[in-house]
Amino acid sequence: MPIRPAIPADASAIVAILGHAIRTSVAHFGDIAPSEAAVQRDIAQHDTHPFLVWEDGGQVLGFANLRPWKARAAYRWAAEIGIYLAPSAQGKGVGGRLVDALIVQGRSAGLRTLVAGMTLPNPSSQRLFEGRGFTAAGVFPQIGHKHGRWHDVGYWTRRLAPPEPDAPA
């Protein structure tokens, strides 16, 4: 399987994928791509939250990671998914396989809830996540401004563990 944990040497490919998304779409609200050093630090910090790449023919064509939803302690069982693909990997099932791998790894890590955010409208991402059991949780209207327009951002969530009675975790 071409999915594997990201390593620092993947940083330049990840920066290129992010740079393309930032320049050409509203999928990422950044203005500039992060530096390779910043991506290497991000990869190194993912000891409890997986950072995966999709590699084909020795080339990284996509990546996905889990990162803490928020820094406060009460949220430590929730993580947000980030996923970006090179244009050549889009529409080929790569994103779904990366999300599937994150679901498995998130569950193994003891996470209870995954959060996926996306700029709207985005029917392909909605199908991707809804097809994997995520449900719509809400929309922040016109929260981001990019490429001369205001954009809505929607959030979808998926529980990884069944509800349990309130008890110390």
C-alpha positions as CSV (number, residue, x, y, z in Angstrom):
1,M,0.0,0.0,0.0
2,P,1.5,3.4,-0.9
3,I,0.4,5.0,2.4
4,R,3.1,5.4,5.0
5,P,4.1,7.7,7.8
6,A,5.5,11.0,6.7
7,I,9.3,11.6,7.3
8,P,11.2,14.9,7.2
9,A,12.5,14.1,3.7
10,D,8.8,14.4,2.5
11,A,8.7,18.1,3.4
12,S,9.5,19.5,0.0
13,A,6.8,17.5,-1.7
14,I,4.3,18.5,1.0
15,V,5.2,22.2,0.6
16,A,4.7,21.9,-3.2
17,I,1.2,20.3,-2.7
18,L,0.2,23.0,-0.2
19,G,1.7,25.7,-2.3
20,H,-0.5,24.6,-5.3
21,A,-3.6,24.5,-3.1
22,I,-2.9,27.9,-1.6
23,R,-2.2,29.6,-5.0
24,T,-5.0,28.0,-7.0
25,S,-7.9,27.2,-4.7
26,V,-9.8,28.1,-1.5
27,A,-9.2,24.7,0.0
28,H,-6.4,26.2,2.2
29,F,-6.8,29.7,3.6
30,G,-3.1,30.4,3.9
31,D,-1.4,33.1,1.8
32,I,1.9,31.4,1.4
33,A,3.1,27.8,1.7
34,P,5.0,26.9,4.9
35,S,8.7,26.5,4.8
36,E,10.2,23.0,4.6
37,A,11.6,23.5,8.1
38,A,8.1,24.2,9.4
39,V,6.7,21.1,7.7
40,Q,9.6,19.0,9.2
41,R,8.7,20.3,12.6
42,D,5.1,19.5,12.1
43,I,5.9,15.9,11.0
44,A,8.2,15.5,14.1
45,Q,5.3,16.6,16.4
46,H,2.9,14.0,15.1
47,D,3.9,11.3,17.6
48,T,0.4,11.0,19.0
49,H,-1.5,12.3,15.9
50,P,-0.6,10.5,12.6
51,F,0.8,12.3,9.6
52,L,0.6,10.1,6.5
53,V,1.7,10.4,2.9
54,W,0.5,8.7,-0.3
55,E,3.5,7.7,-2.3
56,D,3.4,6.4,-5.9
57,G,6.4,5.6,-7.9
58,G,8.7,7.2,-5.2
59,Q,6.8,10.5,-5.4
60,V,4.6,11.9,-2.6
61,L,1.2,12.8,-4.3
62,G,-0.8,13.6,-1.2
63,F,-0.8,13.8,2.6
64,A,-3.2,13.7,5.5
65,N,-2.8,14.3,9.2
66,L,-4.6,14.5,12.4
67,R,-3.9,17.5,14.7
68,P,-5.4,18.4,18.0
69,W,-8.8,20.1,17.5
70,K,-8.1,22.7,20.2
71,A,-5.3,23.1,22.8
72,R,-7.5,23.0,25.9
73,A,-7.4,19.7,27.9
74,A,-11.1,18.9,27.5
75,Y,-10.6,18.5,23.7
76,R,-7.7,16.0,23.9
77,W,-9.8,13.2,22.5
78,A,-10.7,15.1,19.4
79,A,-8.6,15.7,16.3
80,E,-9.0,17.6,13.0
81,I,-8.2,16.1,9.7
82,G,-6.1,17.9,7.2
83,I,-5.8,16.4,3.7
84,Y,-4.3,17.7,0.5
85,L,-3.6,16.0,-2.8
86,A,-1.5,16.9,-5.8
87,P,-3.8,17.5,-8.8
88,S,-2.7,14.3,-10.5
89,A,-3.9,12.3,-7.5
90,Q,-7.4,13.9,-7.2
91,G,-10.5,12.0,-8.1
92,K,-8.7,8.6,-7.9
93,G,-9.7,7.4,-4.4
94,V,-6.5,8.5,-2.8
95,G,-8.2,10.9,-0.4
96,G,-10.6,8.2,0.7
97,R,-7.8,5.8,1.4
98,L,-5.9,8.4,3.4
99,V,-9.0,9.3,5.5
100,D,-9.7,5.6,6.1
101,A,-6.1,5.1,7.4
102,L,-6.5,8.1,9.7
103,I,-9.8,6.8,11.1
104,V,-8.1,3.5,12.0
105,Q,-5.1,5.2,13.5
106,G,-7.2,7.8,15.4
107,R,-9.3,5.0,16.9
108,S,-6.1,3.1,17.9
109,A,-4.7,6.2,19.5
110,G,-7.8,6.5,21.7
111,L,-9.4,9.5,20.0
112,R,-13.1,9.7,20.2
113,T,-14.1,12.3,17.6
114,L,-12.6,13.4,14.3
115,V,-13.5,16.8,12.8
116,A,-13.3,17.7,9.1
117,G,-13.5,21.3,7.9
118,M,-13.9,22.5,4.4
119,T,-14.6,25.6,2.3
120,L,-18.1,25.5,0.9
121,P,-19.4,24.6,-1.6
122,N,-17.3,21.5,-1.9
123,P,-19.4,18.5,-3.0
124,S,-16.5,16.1,-3.6
125,S,-15.1,16.6,0.0
126,Q,-18.6,16.3,1.4
127,R,-19.1,13.0,-0.4
128,L,-15.7,11.9,0.7
129,F,-16.4,12.4,4.4
130,E,-20.1,11.6,4.5
131,G,-19.3,8.3,2.8
132,R,-17.1,7.5,5.8
133,G,-19.7,8.2,8.4
134,F,-19.1,11.9,9.1
135,T,-22.1,14.1,9.7
136,A,-22.6,17.8,9.2
137,A,-22.0,19.7,12.4
138,G,-22.4,23.3,11.3
139,V,-21.3,26.1,9.0
140,F,-19.5,29.4,9.7
141,P,-20.9,31.7,7.0
142,Q,-18.5,34.0,5.2
143,I,-15.7,33.4,7.7
144,G,-12.8,33.4,5.3
145,H,-11.8,35.9,2.6
146,K,-9.6,34.7,-0.3
147,H,-9.3,35.4,-4.0
148,G,-11.5,38.4,-3.7
149,R,-14.5,36.6,-2.1
150,W,-15.9,35.6,1.2
151,H,-16.3,31.9,1.8
152,D,-18.3,29.7,4.2
153,V,-16.6,26.9,6.1
154,G,-18.5,23.8,7.1
155,Y,-17.6,21.2,9.7
156,W,-18.3,17.5,9.7
157,T,-17.7,15.1,12.6
158,R,-17.3,11.4,13.2
159,R,-17.4,9.6,16.5
160,L,-14.8,6.9,16.7
161,A,-16.1,5.4,19.9
162,P,-19.6,4.9,21.1
163,P,-21.0,7.3,23.7
164,E,-20.3,6.3,27.3
165,P,-21.6,7.6,30.6
166,D,-19.8,10.6,32.0
167,A,-16.9,9.3,33.9
168,P,-13.2,10.2,34.5
169,A,-11.2,9.5,31.4
